[in-house]
């Protein structure tokens, strides 16, 4: 099966009208080219009721159907009149008669010019005179009334534009205020009060409301922080309000971002406030936004309008939330400043701690150490304070941790881990350190504070245990847990430094174990591990990752270096090994992933290297495969399809669409091509190229293919039964379907069961099938041809096209791929190739079908070259089976039952 996109590049599909629809005035919207052809790009669907012709028929870009309803001379005269009027003003008005199935209708057309995609277009309204006006010339009062209606419509459009400009002006003002608030530096002793006064006053000015307030919300009451009154130009403090009296109001605040009460005294969310708050103050409309910290509502920003009810616009509602967020940020910053004051208390508390404490300034100079530091390092306070870390042998490695741009502390506020150092006596020891950054009130880094303990004894015991837990007994290499731990440590130290990961799998190792025994297999792995370790040297870290799989970590290696070492590994594996008095030849497959491009954490990098290894083995083994995002997407889609496709077939999620095929000489509808679609209940429409390949791998393509053949046969039979003619239906066959020994029998059975003439079924074959055809495939093609159906070569010219196909196989039809049609007439090479293919096919007595016809120029060229059949969006897009019958009724020319295809 193959995929045709469901949305065609037709000019009319790009046009979206922006005019209002004054249907009550009986007018029709239109958009068309500013040309004498009067070619319509859009027409109000109501035209079918008023004119007796559908909008789709009148908007066709070929043969100017709308202009054909006008008097020939009138349309040129009217076009000239329009251009003259547009030179004098921004609008035009013309009158003309349109000859329709409803009879001659008098029309008034009023419009304006505009540009879209560098084309000169016209848009406006058509007013059809009533029956009383059709019989006589309208008098002046009637024309004035019609003109007034048109002017009313244009005024409505202009009001819409003004509303849009007002929205842009509001947005600009809102953005300026947000920038101002974000740059504000609060310097008073109470930043919370200062911010509340600034935000409430600014909100009153921006929204033009009478009052704006910020309230603190606790479980019992609403406490006023600041309320600004615009009429008095001052801030006030109101007494607390019992919050328990307004349960619905509080529920609305907690469940939503804002309350936009246009009629606050009757809105279900705010009417509880009416007796005690809204009515006494004359508040008619409210816009309240919740102030949240870490998802919890801690306060409310209230905007209160007095007077006539006010409708809050969407951008105003959203902006109220942004103002609330600005105040929430002020509260968060105030909490941070309080934390800084606790530092002094912390200094006194650590003086008697059993753990070592040290305080270092931002330049790495020691300002304080506690007595436990002296007990561990043997350095006194006087020996270290005032000195830089880099000057102290016991702490020099801490200097690298603090000031190395690649360390994790450079990107985060804290770090903890183990380090190795020496005491003043030069005795080595292990310490466990936790260190954090300290920031001042201005947000600038001022100090580092650290705490550590001597863990030398515990570390030595841990190392002994790890040697047993993280070593592979067979090869003495690190095992999988050891390698993963090493990888995680590498990411923790240098997350953004390049690194390569190779996964090496011994091809067909099970066959070695089965034929030579597991003992020989173990010796082979041990010898291979020694060889790999020797060949790598210091270039990478080697580990046994699984039974017959090795992992290599290449620190600091980019893609080119990784590929070079991967090829080196393949060459190492190619050399035979002498094991148990016999020479054993092996090969390997290698998957390569590079960090950070292919993964910025250990799990992702290992996953992607595994996908690359799987692809290398799937492509024939004994090769290197570099990870690409396509492999990730392929794996995800394969899993998705495997889990959903079988269900899709049983639960009617698959659907067949049909694209008409027309005779290019006569315009007669000859047949259709069946195209498979998958309408997933959650993912929506899934294209065939996203699931057919997986269906082929899993074997589901065989039952799906039979289902498509049956659905297509039934549709062809149904079309003939209701008198729409005998239409041939074409179906794409996958090469994998020829692995089904019952392919021919199942097709024959379906034709027999559905009682369909075999001449009405066409099977489209890919060039890859013909290229790799076995004797069984040739036999199957011969049997299919003997059934009486038609065989077509699909997408001719895109693969290894060969004239020998046409000689070896019973081909009836050649389909020219859309890639040769899409650039006609701009690409001379495509035109010459297409002409040659058509001429060659006709000399061989073969029919030619052109795919992807989308423009009149392409159609004209193919007709001149005497191409037989065409399909594409110029004629019709793929049509759902549910809509096919109704769509085919508009084709005037269809084959009869006694005609041969």
N, C-alpha and C positions, 0 to 999 in steps of 0.2 A: 504494500500500500504506500502511497506517497501523499504529501500534504500540499494543498493549494491554500494560500492565505484567504481568509474570509472577508477581508476588507480590501476593495480594489482602489487603485489610485485614480478614481474618476473625478473630473473637475467639479461636478455638481456636489459630490460628497464633501468637498472642502468648504463649501459656502454655508455659513450659519447666519441667519438673519438676526438683526438686533433691534428691529422696529417693534413697537407695541402692536397689539392685535385688537383694533377697535371693532370687534365682530358685531357689536350692537349697531354699528353704522352700515353694515352690509358690505364692507370693503374687503378686498383681497390683497394680501401682501405679495410683493414680487421683488425679484432681483434678476437682472439680466445684463448681457454685454452691451456696452454703449456702441453698438454697430447697427448698420441697416438690416442685418440679418434678424434682429430682434430675438436672438437666441436666449431663452430663459434658463437661468441657473436655479431659481427657486420660485415656486408658486404656491400660494396657500392651498392646502388640501380641499378646502371648501369649494374650490373651483369646479370640481366634478359635479356637485349639485347645481351650481349656477350655470356652467357652460356645457355640461353634458360630456366632458372629456376629462380624464384623470390628469393630475399634476405630473405623473411620471411620463405620460405620453407627450405632454406639452413641453416638458423640460429636456427632451432628447436633444443631443448636440448634433445629430445628423439630420439633414433635409429641412431644418428650421420649421418644425410643425406649427409653431405659434404664428409665424409670419405668413404661412400658407393660408391662414384663416382671414387675413386682411386683404384688402384690395391692393394689387401689385404696385400701382403707382403711388398709392397713398402712403405706404410705409416709408418710401424714400423721401417724400415730401415732409412727412411728419418727423423723420429723423433730422432733416435739415432745420425744421422749426425748433426742435428740442435744442440743437446746438446753438441756435441764435439766442434762445431764451437763457441758456446757461452762461452765455457770454455777458448777459446783462444782469444776472442775479444767481442765487444759489438754488433755485427751484424752477420747475417747469410744469406746464399744464397743457395737455393735448386731448382732443376728442377724435374718436374714430369708430368705425363699425366693424364688428367681428362676426363672421359667418360661421355659426356653430350648429351642431345637431339640434339645438333648441331654437334655431332660427337666427335671423340677424339681430344682434344686440348692440345697443349704443353704449360705449364705454368712455369714461373719463379717466385719464391717467395723470397722476400727479406724483412727482418724484424729485430726487436729488442725486448728484453724482458722488461716487466714492471710489477709492482704490483698494484693491486687495490682491496680494501676490503680484504686484506690478502690473495689474490689469485695470483698464478703465471700465467701471461698472456703473449701473444705475439701480436705485432701489426706491420703493415708494408704495403706492396703493392704486388699485383699480376699483372704480365704482361703476357698477352695472345699473343702468337706468331701469326703472320698473316698467311693467307692461304698458302702463298708460303713456309713458314717455316714448315707448317704441313705436307707437302709431302716429306721433306728431312731433314737431320740433318743439323742444322745451322752451318755455318762456323765460324771461329774465329772472323772475323771482325763484323759479326752480333751480336755475343755474347758480344763483347766489346761495341758495340753501346747500347745494352740493359742494360749492367751493368752501362754504363755512365748515362743512363736515370734514373736508380734507385739511383745512387749516387747524381744526380742533385736534386732529390726529397728529399733525406735526408739532403742535404745542405740547401734546402729551409726551412726544419723543424728546423735545427740548427740556421738559421738566425732568425727565429721567436723567439726561446728561447733567443738568444742574445738580441733582441729588448726588450724582457720582463725584462731581467736583467738590461738593461740600464734604463728602466722605474723605476725599484726598486731603482736604484742608485740615479736617479733624485729625487724621492720621499723622500729618506733619507736626501739628501742635503737640500731640501725644508723644511722638518720638523725641521732640525737643525737651519735654518735661522729664522723660525717663533718663535721657542723657544727663540732664541737670542734676537729678536726684542721685544717679549712680556716681557722679563726680563730687557730690557734697561731702565735705569733711566736717563732722560734728565735733565742736571744740568745747561745748559747755560741760558743766558737771553732771548734767542729766541729758544724755544724748537721746533717750527715748522720748522725753517731752519735746525736745527741740525738733526731732524728726516728725513727731505727730503734728506739731503746729505748722511746719513747712508743708507737709503733704496735704493736710486738710485745706489750707488756704489755696494751694495750687489747684486742688481738685475743684473747689468752688469756681475758680477762674476758668478752668478748662471746660467744665460741664455747664457753667452758668446756673448752678443751683443755689438755693437760698442758704442751705446749711450743709456742712460736711463735718463728720466727727469720727474719731477713732476710739473704740471702747475695748477694754480688757475683759475677757470672758473667763470666769471661773465656774465652778460647779453650782454656785449659788446666786451670783449676781453679775450684772454688767457694770463695770466701773469706767467712768469717763476719763480718758487720758487728755483729750483736747477736742473741743468743738468750736468750729469757726462759723460765725454768722456774717454773711456777705452784706446784709443790710446795715449792720453796725460796724463792719470792718474791724472785728476784734475776736479774740478767742475767749471761750467761757469754760468753766468747770461745772458740770451738772452732777447732782447727787446720784449715788448708785441706784440701779433699777433691779428689782427682784426678777432674776432670770427664770425662776420656776413657774412664773405666771404665763410664759410663752412657749409651751412645749412644741407646738407645730412650727413656730418660727425657728427654734433651735434645731429641730430635726432637719429643716430645709437647709440651714447653714452647714450642718455636718455632712449632709448627703450630697451637696452640690458645691460648685465653686462660687456661685453668686446667686442672689435673689433679685430678679428684675421685675418688680411689681409696678406695672403701669397704673393700676387702680389699687393703691396700697390699702385703702380702707375696706375693700371688698375681696382682695386677693386672699385665697385660703391660707397662704403662708404668712401673711402679715396682718390680717384683720384682727388678731388678738391684741395688737398694739393700739387699735382705734380708740377705745374709751379713754385710756390714760395718757396716750402720747400723740397719736396722729391727729385726732379730731381737735384737741385743744390748740395745737400748733398750726392747724390748717394744712397739714402735709397731705398731698394728693398722690404723689408717686415717690417710690424709693428704689435705690439701687445699692444693695448691700453686698460686699465681698468679704469672704472669710480670710483671716490672717492665720496662716498655718506655719508651724515649725515641725519638721519631720512628720508631716501628715496630720498633726493634731491641731485643732482649731484653738487658738489662744486669744484671738481678738476679732474685731469686726470694723471694717471701713464702711461708714454709712453716708450715702449721698441722698439728701432730702429735698424734694421739689415742692414748692408751694404755688398754688394757683390751678390753672387748667391741667388736666391729666397729661402726662408726658409719655411718649413712646420711646423706650431706650433702644438705640441701634445696637447691632451685634458688635461693632467695633468699640462702642462705649462700654458694653458689658465686659468685653475682654480686657480693656484698658483698666477697668476698676480692679480686676484681679492682679494686673501688673503693679498698680500702686500698693495693693495689699502686700505683695511680695517684697516691695522695697522696704516697707516698714518691718516685715519679718526679718529681713537681712540686718536691719539696725539692731533688733533684739538679739540676734545671733552674735553680732560683733560685741555687744555689751557683755554677753556671757563669757566671751573669750578674754576680755580685759579682766574680769573677775578672777579667771583662772591664773592670770599672771601674778596677781597679788598673793596667791597661795604659795608661790615659789619660795618666799622668805620663810614661811612656816616649814616648808619641806626641808630647807637647809638645816634648821635646828633639829628636826626629827631624825635626820640621817647621821648626826654626830656620833650616836651610840649604836648605830646599826652594825650587825655582824658582817654585812656585805660592804664591799668597797664602793665608795661614791667619788665621782670627780665632776667638776664643772669646768668647761672649756669655752673660751670666747670664740667668736666667729672666725678669728684668724688662727685658731689652733693653739692659743696660749692658755696654760692651765691656771685657773683662778682659785680652785679649792679642791682639796682631797680630804677624806675623813681618816681616822686612825686605822680602820680596817684596810685601807689602801696600803698603808705602811706595813702592816702585818703580812700582806700577800707579796708585795714587790720588794720590800726591805728598803724602799726609798722614803725618806722623811718628807714632811710637808714642805720644809724649807728648800729641799733639793729639787722639787718639781714645780712649785708655784712660781709663776712668772716666766717659766720656760715654755718653749713650743714643744708640741708632742714629738716633732721630728728630731728634736735634740735629745730625747730621752730613750735610751735603748729598750727600756721595758715597755714603752708606749709608741714606738716609732711606727708600728704597723697600723695603729689607730689613726695616724695622720693620713695614711692612704685611704682608709675607709671614709673619713670625713670629707676629704678634698678631692678625691678621684671622681672625675665627671662620669665615669662608667659605673660607679658603685650604686647600689640600690638606695642608699641614703640620699644621694643627689636628687632622686626623683620622689622620695617619700619623706614623711615627717619623723619616722622612727625606724630603727633597725635592731634586730637582736640575733645573736648567733655566737658561735664559738670562735676563739682565736688562740694562736700559739705565740708565746712571748718568753722572755727571760727575766729572772729576778736580778737584783743588783749583784748577786753573787754569781751570775751567769748560768744559774741552774734553770733549765727549761721548765715551763709549766703551761698548762691549758687553763684558759678562763672562759666563762660564759658571760657575755656582755649584752646588756640592753641599753640602747642609747637613743635619745630623742632630741629633736630640735626645739628650741625655746624662742618664741617670737615676742617682740615688743608691742606696745599699743598701736604703733603705726603699721603693724603687719610685717615688719622687717625682721630677719633672722638676727638674734643677738648672741645666743649661747647654744651649747650642746651639754646635756646632762646625761651621765651614764652611771650604771650600776653593774658590778660584775662580781663573780665568785670564782674561787679556785676549784676547778673540777678535774684536776690531774688524775687522781686515783680512779674516778668514775670513767674518765676517757680511756685510760689504759685497759680497763676491764671491757669497755665497749668495743675497742678495737679487736680484742681477742675474739669476742662473740661475732663481730661482723666478718672476720676472716672466715669463719665457719659458715655463716649464713649467706654470704654474698660471693662465694667462689664455686665455680662449676667443678665437680669432682673429676669429670672425665678429661677435660682439656686444661684445667687449672686457669682458665680465663674467668673474668667476671661473668656472673650469670645475669639473667634478665632483671631481677630486682636491683642488682648492683649497677647495671647499666642505666636503668631508669633513674636511680638515685643520682648517679653522676650527671645525667642529662638535666635533672631538675636543679642540681647545684650550679651547673654551668649557666642555666637561664637566670638563676637568682643572682649570680655574680655579674654577668654581662648579657643582659637581656637583648640588647640591640646589636651585639657583635655578630658578624657572619659566622655560620656554622653549617656543616654538611652532615647529613645522616644517611648512611648506606645500610640497607637491609639486603643480605646476600642469602639466597636459597639454593641448595644443591639440587639440581634437576634430577628427577626420577630416582631419588634416594631410596624410596620404598622398594624399587626393583632390586637395588643392591642388597638391601637387608633380606629380601625374600629369596634371592638367588645365592648369596654368599653367606648369609647368616648375620645375626645381630652382633656377634662378637667381632667379626670382620668389619662390620659397619662402624662399630665404636672405635676400632683402631684407625679406620679411615678418617673419621672425624678428628681424632686426636692428632694424626699426622697433618691433616689439612689445617688445623688450628695453628700448629707450629709454623707451617709454611706461610700462612697469612700474617702471623705476627712478625716473622722475619722480613717479609716483603714490605710490610708497612713501616717498620722501624718506629720512629718517633712521629710519624705523620698523623696518627690517629689512635683512638682508644678502641680496642677490639673486645667483643664479648660474645658469648654463645647465647643467642636470644631465644632459641627454641630447639627442637630436636635436631633438625638439619638446617638451621637458620642462624646466621651470624649477623651481628650489628657492629658498625664501625662509626665512631664519632670523630668528625674532622673539625677540630677547633680552628676558627679563623678562615675556613675555606669558603670561597665563593663558588658560583655555578661552574665556571671553567675548571677550577681546581678539583671540584667534586667529580666532574665528568672524567678528568684525567685519571684520578685515583680509581674510579669505578672501572675504567677500561683496564687499568693495571691489575685490578682484582680478577677480572675475567681472564686475562692472560695467565695469571697465576693458577687459576682453576683449570685452565686448559691443559696444563702439564700433567701427565700420568703420575700416579702414586704407586710405589711398590709396597704392598701390604700382604702379609702371609704368603710370601714367595710368589706373588702374582702381581702383574702390572694392571692397575685399574684406571681407566679413563673416565673423567667426569666433566660436566659442564655446570655452569651456574647462571642464575638470573639475578639482576641487581635492580633495586628500586632506590632512587635518590631524591631527597628533599633538602632544601636549603633554607635555613633560618636567617633572618626573620621573614623573607618573602613568602615562604610556604608554611609558616606557622610561627607564632611568637610565644608559644608555650609548649612544654614537652608532649602533652597528649596530642595536640594538633599536629605537631611535626611527625610523631610516630605514626599517627593515622595516615598522613599523606604519603609518608615513605612506604607504608604498607600498601596503599592504593597503587603507587607506582610499581611496586614489586608484582602485585597481582596483574597489572597491565602488561608487564614484561613477560610474564608466564603465559598470559592469554594470547600474546602476539607471536608465540612460537618458542619462547624460552631462549636461553643463551644470548642474552642481550641486556643493555642498560636502558632503563626508562626513567626519565626525569619527570617529577610530578608537575602537573598543570591543573589549573582550576577546572578544566574540562573533565578530568578524572574524578574530581570531587562531585561535580554535578552529575556525572554519569553514574557514580555509585549511589547517590541519593535517589536519582530517578529510578534506577534499577530496583532498589529496595521498595520504593513507593509503588512501582508498577507491579512487582511481584506480589505485593500485599493486596493490591486493589483490582488488578485487571481481571482475574478469574471471577471475582464478585461482579465486576462491571458487566461481563457477558451474561451472567444469570439474572441480573437485576435491571436489565434494559437501559444501562447507562450508555451503551454504544449506539450510534446513530449513523445512517448512511445519508450523505448529501449528494446531490446530482447537479452537474454542470452541463448545460445544453451544448450540443455540437451542431453547427449549421453548415450547409452547403454554401461555399463562398461564391458560387456562380449564380445560383437562383435565390439564395436566402432561405431555402427550405430547411426546416428543422429535421435533422436526420437521426439524432440519438443523444445519448448522455454519457458522461463518465461518472462512475460511482466513486465517491470519496468518503473515507471512514473518519468519523469524529467520535471523541469521548467526552461526554458531558459529566464531569465528576461532581458529586453533590457538594463538595467543599472547595475543590480547587478550580471549579468552573471548566471552561472548554480547554481541553488538552489536545495539542496538535499531534497528528500521527507520527511525525518525525521524532517525537519525544517518548513514544511508547512502542512503536512497531519493532525497533531493534531488540528491545528487551523481550517482547512477545516472541520474536524469532529465537532468542537464546533459550527461553523457557519452554518452547514448543507450543505455546498458546496460539501462535499464529495459524496453526492448522485448523482448530475449531473456529477461530475468528474468521478465517478466510472462507470456510464453508458457509458460515452465517451470512457473510456479505454477499456471496454468490446467490444464496436463496433469497435474501431481501431484494437484490437487484432484479432477479427474475420475476419475483412477485410484482414489483413496481412496473416492469415492462408489460406484464400481463394485465395489470389493472388499468394502465393507460390505454391499451388497445381495447379493453372491454367497454370503456365508457366513450369510445369513438374518437379518441384523440390521435389515432394512427398507430402504426407499428414502429416503435422507436428502438433502435439498437442500443444496448447498454454495455459500456466498457468497464472492465474490472482489472485492477492491477494485481498481478500474482507475485508473491515474494519467492525468491529462490529457495527459501527454507520449505515452502509448501511442496516442492518437488521431492523432498525427502519422505513425503507421505506416499507409501506404495498404493494407497487407495485414492489418490488425487483424481485420476481420470474416472474411476468408478463413481466417486462421490459427485463429480460434476454431471456425469451422465444421469445419475439417479435424481439429482435436483431438477435437471431439465425435464425429465420424464414426470416427476411428481408435480411440478408446477405447470406442466403442459405448455412449455414455451418452445417456439421454433428455434433450433440452434443457431440459425442465421441472425437472430436478434441478440446474441451474446458474443462479445469480443473480449479476449483475454490479452492484457498488455504485459509484455515480458521485458525484463531489464537486460542491459548489455552484459552485466556481470554474470547472469545466468547463462547466456549463450557463450560467453568466453570460457567458463569453467564447466560447460556441459559434458556430462559423462554419457556413456552409451545408454544408460537407463533414462537419462534426461531426454536424449534424442528420441528414444522409443515413446516416452510419455507425450512429447510434443506431437509425434506422428499420430498417436491414438486420439489426442485432443482434436487435431485437425480432422480426423476421420469422422468425428461426431457431427461435423458440418458447421462448427462455429468459426469465428475469425480470429487470427493471431496477429498481434501488432508488436512492433519493436518500439518501446517507449524511450523518450529522451535521446533520440538518435543524435550522435555527434558529441556527446558530453563525456563518453568513456573511451574505450579502445574500439572505436567503430571500425568495422571491417566489412568489405563487400562479401567476404566469405560467409558471413552470417546469412546473407540473403540467398546464397547458393545452397548452404547446408540445411537450412531450416525452412519450414513451410510458412514464411512470413507473407501476410497479405497487406499490411499497412505499416507505414513509417510515420512516427510522430516526431516532428521537429521540436526540440526543446525550447522553452520560453527564453532561455538565455540568448538565443540567436535572434529572437523577435523583438526583445524589449528596446534595443537601440536603433531599430529601423525607424526612419530613413537616415539617422545621423551617422551610423557606422557603415562605411562602404564594405568592409570585410564581411560583416554579418549579412549584408544584402547579397554579396556574391556567393557566400557559402550556402545561404538559403536557396538561391536560384539554382545552384548546382545540385543540391540534394533533391529538389523538386524535379528537375530535368532527369536526373539519374533514376529516380523512383518511377517516373512515368515511362521511361525506356524499358524498365523491368516489369512493367504492367502492375505497379504497386500504387495504392492510394497514398496520399500525403495529408496528414493532419497537422496543422500549426497550432501550438499552445500559446496562451498568454497574449492574445490580441487585445490591445487596450486603446488604440487610437485609430482614427480614420485613416491616417497616413499609412499605418501598418496594414490595415485592411486593403487599401488601394494597391499597395505593392504586391501583396499576396495574390490578389485577383489578377493583376497583370502577369504574374508568373504562373497563373493557372493552377494555384494550389487548390486542392479538392475541398477540404473540410477545415473549419476553424472553430476554436473555442477560446473564451477569454471574457474579461470584464466588460469589453465593449458590447458584448451581446448579453451576458448575464453572469452573475456570481453563482457559486455553488448554492443550491437551494435545498432546504430541509425536505425530507420525504413527506412531512406533514403538510407542506405548502406547495409541493411540486405540482399537483393536479391543477390548482387554481392558477399557478404561474404559467403553465403551458398553454392555457386557453387563449392567451393573448398572442400566441404565435399563429399567424394566419396560414402558413404553409406547413403541412405535416405529411409524411408519407402515408399512402393508403395501404390497405391490407394486401393488395395484389402486387405491390411494387417491390422490386428487389433492392436491397440496400447496396 
